Amino acid sequence: MPDTTAITVGRQELYDEIWSNSAAHVAKKYGIGYARFLSLCKANDIPLPPSGYWTKVGFGKPVEKTPLPGSAVTTVTLSDINDSQHADDAQTPAGSDISSSAIPDGVERIPLVTESLYKTPKSPYNRETLYKEIWEQPVTEVAKRYNVSDNAIRKVCKAMNIPLPEQGYWAKLRAGKPVKQTALPKIKTPKQELLIKTGTARILHIKNNALAFLLDEDREKILGVAAKLRVPGPTVQMQKKVADQYKKTKDWLESHKDGQPRQYGRGYIEEIPFMADTVSAASLSRAFRVVDALVKATMPYGGTMTYDFQFYVNGETVPFSVSESKDEIPHETTKAEKMELLKYEEEKRKHSWASKPKIPQYDRPWNGRLCITINGTLKFRDCKEYMLEDRIGEILVALYEASYPIRQARLAEEEKQQKEYEAQLRRRERAERYNAEIAKTEELVNAADDYDIACKIRAYVSAVESNGVPDDQAAAWIQWAREKADWYDPTTARKDEFFGVRDHKRAADRKKLKEDYSW
């Protein structure tokens, strides 16, 4: 039997805990499923922090705390049993509980990757600092400080809208004449990306352990955004990248009524824009608004869309596509097709080679039902129960969910490549050592051959000497022969008057004595 001990907490105390920590942490503290806890707060009229509240708190930004409204209820009764064991939660959709207790043991927990795909190198120049330096010293002196040319500093100032002293400024200053310093103009801050459309938090139809690989805080952020995410209407401005692509695709469809790309020259086929061949013109606006909602929801956490319109979330590129299904209805023969058939029958009576016109058996018109496919396997379709707009939160979670196996596959592939690279290095190192050993061994053999020759010469000289006392001519030859033996001998390496020092390590054919015909 499960423990059904009730826990009673003061309504004001519960409100203070929620706003000083978070609803997810308080639910975890009391052992209550998150969805169950939200229902209890709603039933007892306890307000919850809005989406983005904890992010602002983390960055030290001002936040507004919703006051606790008056109520006759002073205490809230909690239960320390799980949602799955509570009779009141029998109708709660699967996956609505996002408490940390749903995370299985042994799952790798990683922080949310919020690094942008398109990073720009940090500039070494601070606008205010550079402006101050430019008006304190000539540009040539400032350039030396940054180890660049004065022309480079002028270009930086132009790019950052920093005014430079006019010609003659420093001469007037040295002469003690009055000079005027141009104030640093204010620059227009770039337009921030449009905010996502949100609504009242709703229960997400997701697995209990969805996003289990994320840290609790990051998991709570994504699930919180997903629960409130909504698809904007047609009057809401899209994110610039999405809007540009929408216009490009729309213009392409208007100029290609047949939906077929044009061919230019031999083998070159026109590129088809994103969704131009998978969604009808009538459904295009709706499809891009769904994409726009997802893009805006991921952007605060480093998400974006790649150049080929795949989603980049949690540091990984997730394959993503939108398509529209088609109906299959029997084809009704048109008047023109009937005329072609009559013409065919007449030609068939006259000629056996008459070709029958190709009339389709079925027509397949677009039916307006969209389908989103994530990573080639996860699919969300329009159906009788819901539209894609109703599942936008689940689609967002699925994007992040898909990023994890992609990350694992990428890391496994990188590890495999690293091991192959290291194995290749080891093979190369062994080959180099092996080849070096061959070279050393051959050098040893070559030197030993020279030593053998030296020993043979000395043995021959000894034999000559044993025949008796040599005359003067014989004595000179013996001395000469011994010197040649020393020249051959690698242990003595004597330098010869004509041949210099012998390279004993070289092969015999490369040490062969050759006559000199240079004269």
TIDREN-949612 format. One record per residue (C-alpha): x, y, z; residue in three letters. Coordinates in steps of 0.05 Angstrom, whole numbers, plus 5000, padded with zeros to 4 digits. Each point is the difference from the previous one (the first is absolute). Layout:
N
XYZala/...
***
This chain:
519
500050005000met/502750684982pro/501150515054asp/494350504997thr/502350465057thr/497350704987ala/504450605008ile/496850675018thr/503750644982val/497950715011gly/497550344937arg/504550615012gln/505949555017glu/499049614935leu/499550654960tyr/506550265031asp/503749354985glu/497749994927ile/502350724988trp/506649925037ser/501949344966asn/495649724945ser/493749594992ala/503949404975ala/504750005060his/494350085050val/496349434967ala/506249575005lys/500950205073lys/493049745018tyr/500349404954gly/494450264956ile/499949924924gly/500850664965tyr/493449974963ala/496449815064arg/503450575037phe/497950514947leu/492849765006ser/500250095076leu/502850714992cys/494650174950lys/494649715044ala/502450415059asn/501050644959asp/507650035011ile/503450384943pro/506349704968leu/506150364971pro/499050154926pro/504449734944ser/506950335001gly/499450215073tyr/505949575025trp/504250194940thr/499250735017lys/501649865073val/506349624979gly/502450604960phe/498250495055gly/494650344961lys/493950325034pro/494049535007val/492950115022glu/497049545052lys/492649854993thr/496850115069pro/496349445034leu/492550164993pro/495549965061gly/496549355015ser/496149665055ala/504849414992val/505950055047thr/503149314992thr/501249534941val/499949255008thr/505449644961leu/501249264991ser/506749664999asp/497949474949ile/501850024926asn/495150254948asp/499449304970ser/497349765067gln/494950555010his/492849884980ala/498950734982asp/505549964948asp/497249404963ala/498250464942gln/506750364998thr/503249894931pro/506349584999ala/506350425005gly/496950585037ser/504349875061asp/506750344990ile/502849915070ser/507149775009ser/497649345030ser/497949794929ala/507350004978ile/502849294999pro/506549845036asp/506449964961gly/498050514947val/505550484981glu/498150705023arg/502850564956ile/498950755002pro/496050344945leu/504650234944val/498350744989thr/506050174957glu/498050304933ser/501549634935leu/502450644967tyr/505150285049lys/503850624984thr/507050135028pro/500250485058lys/502550684980ser/506150275037pro/497150704995tyr/495250325050asn/496250584968arg/500450475059glu/507249835017thr/502350094928leu/496350664994tyr/503650265062lys/506849764974glu/498950314931ile/498850695030trp/505849945051glu/505449804950gln/501050014924pro/497649394961val/507149784986thr/501449945074glu/493549635014val/501649524943ala/506649815033lys/496249825064arg/495849494961tyr/505849774957asn/496450194935val/500750544947ser/496950685008asp/495749864938asn/497249395036ala/498050435060ile/496550504954arg/496049434969lys/498149755069val/497750695020cys/495950064937lys/496749335012ala/498550175073met/497750714984asn/505650335040ile/501550724978pro/507350164986leu/503550675014pro/499850454939glu/506350194961gln/504450495039gly/496949825067tyr/506549795033trp/503950604972ala/494850485029lys/500249635066leu/507650055004arg/499650744982ala/495250115057gly/494250194954lys/492949815018pro/497749334971val/493349665000lys/499149265016gln/494449654962thr/495549625048ala/499249264992leu/493449904965pro/494949505026lys/499349394957ile/493549664985lys/499849335034thr/498449444953pro/492749794998lys/498949425048gln/497049364973glu/492549985006leu/497449695063leu/496549334999ile/492549965006lys/497949695066thr/493549825035gly/497749665063thr/504249405019ala/496849354978arg/501449275013ile/505149714951leu/498649314970his/507149755007ile/503749425033lys/501250045075asn/507550004989asn/500150494942ala/506550404998leu/502749575056ala/507050134974phe/499750735019leu/501550305068leu/493850145041asp/500450754991glu/500949964925asp/494749474993arg/495150445038glu/501650594953lys/498549624936ile/493849665027leu/497550665027gly/500950334932val/496749414965ala/493950015046ala/498550734983lys/502350024928leu/494950204948arg/500150094924val/499150734980pro/494650234953gly/501050234928pro/500550735021thr/506049895046val/506850154969gln/504449394991met/507349965020gln/504250304944lys/503249364976lys/493449644999val/496550594966ala/505450044946asp/499449264985gln/492450044999tyr/500350554948lys/505149614959lys/495749375000thr/493650384986lys/503050364941asp/502849354973trp/493149665002leu/496850594966glu/505049974943ser/499849244995his/492749824992lys/501849294982asp/504349935062gly/505949754959gln/507150295003pro/502950284936arg/506149724967gln/505550474976tyr/505249704954gly/502649305003arg/499049675068gly/498350635040tyr/493249985034ile/497250595038glu/500149945076glu/493249915032ile/498950455061pro/498149735068phe/492949705000met/498750214928ala/499349274978asp/496849735064thr/494750515018val/494650334957ser/499750754990ala/493450015040ala/503349695061ser/506750354995leu/498550585047ser/497449535054arg/506049544994ala/504950575006phe/496450285061arg/500949335035val/507450024982val/500450725023asp/497249825069ala/505249465008leu/505850454977val/498050555048lys/499349515058ala/507049714990thr/503750664987met/500650225073pro/503749345012tyr/504850054942gly/495449664950gly/499350204927thr/499049724931met/505949794957thr/501250234928tyr/496249394975asp/494350105048phe/501549475051gln/499050175074phe/506150135043tyr/498149875073val/504149805061asn/506450044959gly/497749504948glu/497050044930thr/493449635000val/497049804932pro/493250334991phe/494950004944ser/492850234988val/495549664950ser/492750004980glu/496249374984ser/495749884939lys/493349674988asp/499149464948glu/493550074961ile/497749684935pro/501850434940his/494450314961glu/501650014926thr/500150704973thr/497250234934lys/507050094972ala/501949295021glu/493749724968lys/501950344935met/507049695005glu/496949315010leu/495550094938leu/506050224960lys/503949405024tyr/494449524979glu/499750304931glu/507649954991glu/500049295027lys/495449784944arg/504750304949lys/506849875032his/502249455047ser/505350455030trp/495050495029ala/501850205072ser/494650005053lys/499750645041pro/502149935073lys/494050175043ile/500949925075pro/495549525037gln/500150435063tyr/500950735018asp/504250175061arg/498450705023pro/503050325062trp/495249935059asn/502850515049gly/502249495053arg/507150165021leu/505249535029cys/506450185036ile/505649485000thr/505750065049ile/506449614990asn/496649554948gly/495949625052thr/496050455046leu/493650234964lys/494550485019phe/493950024954arg/493650384995asp/494449535019cys/492850015025lys/502250065073glu/504950584992tyr/503750464953met/507550134999leu/498750675035glu/497049625059asp/506449575006arg/505150564991ile/502749895071gly/500849264988glu/503650144934ile/504850465036leu/501549475052val/501049494944ala/505250454967leu/504150015065tyr/498649275012glu/502749824931ala/506350405013ser/502449505052tyr/500749374958pro/503050444945ile/505050255051arg/501649285022gln/500949784928ala/504550604986arg/504349885061leu/500449264983ala/502150174929glu/505150515025glu/502849495049glu/500349484944lys/503650494954gln/504850195057gln/501649275013lys/501149884925glu/504550614998tyr/504049775060glu/500649304970ala/502450314935gln/505150405038leu/502449385036arg/500549624934arg/503750584969arg/504750055060glu/501449254998arg/501250034924ala/504850575009glu/503649635056arg/500149364958tyr/502750364939asn/505250355044ala/502149325028glu/500849734929ile/504350604982ala/504349915062lys/500849264988thr/502050114927glu/505050525023glu/502849505050leu/500749474945val/503350504953asn/504950215054ala/501449275017ala/501449864926asp/505150565001asp/503149715063tyr/500349324967asp/503750314940ile/504850355048ala/501449335035cys/501249654934lys/505050544979ile/503849945066arg/500149244994ala/502750064930tyr/505350515022val/502149525056ser/500849444950ala/504450434956val/504350195060glu/500849265020ser/503749854935asn/506250355025gly/503050695012val/497050454947pro/504150474959asp/498950755002asp/494849974945gln/496349435035ala/500350375067ala/496850624968ala/494549564971trp/498749685067ile/499350695033gln/495350224945trp/495849375006ala/499450085075arg/497650714990glu/494849764951lys/497849485051ala/499350555052asp/495950404950trp/495349414990tyr/499749855075asp/494050375032pro/503349945068thr/505850444978thr/496650404944ala/506650264972arg/499650584951lys/503149834933asp/504050504959glu/495849864938phe/493549705025phe/498950405063gly/496149675057val/496149384979arg/492550005015asp/499749315030his/492550005010lys/498350064926arg/498849394956ala/505849694961ala/497550224932asp/499750725025arg/507149965028lys/503049704938lys/506450364978leu/499350354933lys/505250284953glu/500350754991asp/499450234928tyr/498550725016ser/506450234968trp/
***
